[in-house]
Amino acid sequence: MEQTERTTVKAICARKNSTGTQNTKNLSDGFVGVVDMVEDAGFTPLEAVDADEAVAILESRSDIALLLTDIQMPGTMDGLGLARSVRERWPPIKIILVSGQLRLADIEIPADIRFFGKPLEAGEMIAEMQSMIGSA
């Protein structure tokens, strides 16, 4: 898929960065800061424009340790649906949900899923990712 088709990244599957290579694209949307946070935490982000693409990534790889997703996203399911599906199909994968429109009091999530409201604070996000899946 060409970069021009990836106008809005809504989910990031992160894997431990054992090779030192980066697998990301510079995008002009608001989620690009999250891509940088994943890299700064020492992990390699794999970007998805919607839940279906995120599931396809998870189905094709066995090295995904974390799913970080916006709750509001296009496609067949939103970020909450994606989180529930990932929890059911891939229980070891850690999950972080983010939203600029919803508050934690507005949604019901399992205790082991983390939630962050936007705007995101880089240091807090990086520390949370590292505590959830370890330092790379």
Secondary structure, DSSP 8 states (H G I E B T S, - for coil): --GGG-----EEEEEE-SS--------SSTTHHHHHHHHHTTEEEEEESSHHHHHHHHHH-S-EEEEEEESS--SSS-HHHHHHHHHHH-TTSEEEEEESS--GGGS---TTSEEEESS--HHHHHHHHHHHH---
